[in-house]
Amino acid sequence: ELQFTSVFVTHDQEEAMEVADRVVVMSQGNIEQVDEPEQLWREPATRFVLEFMGEVNRLQGTIRGGQFHVGAQRWPLGYTSAHQGPLDLFLRPG
């Protein structure tokens, strides 16, 4: 390999994911996350990065005990969360 660093600026997420080894996601002049493209997709550091990386569906619910409640639906968490109260759960389609 050539062993050099280059900076490529784009507003096209797909293009950035295809050509970059590491990506810097910025919002209003602030760095939100610096990571490998796959990590940005799998483990976004902020809600901005999550939404920037593509379509997501949001479930607004509540954590009570060891369950996530959305309306009349209940999903066990498998553990009792230290966080109790309102929580947004984000899911990617497909």
Buried (B, 14 or more C-beta within 10 A) or exposed (E): EEEEEEEEEEEEBEEBBEEBEEBBBEEEEEEBBEBEBEBBBEEBBEEBBBEBBEEBEEBEBEBEEEBBBEEEEEEEEEEEBEEEEEBEBEEEEE
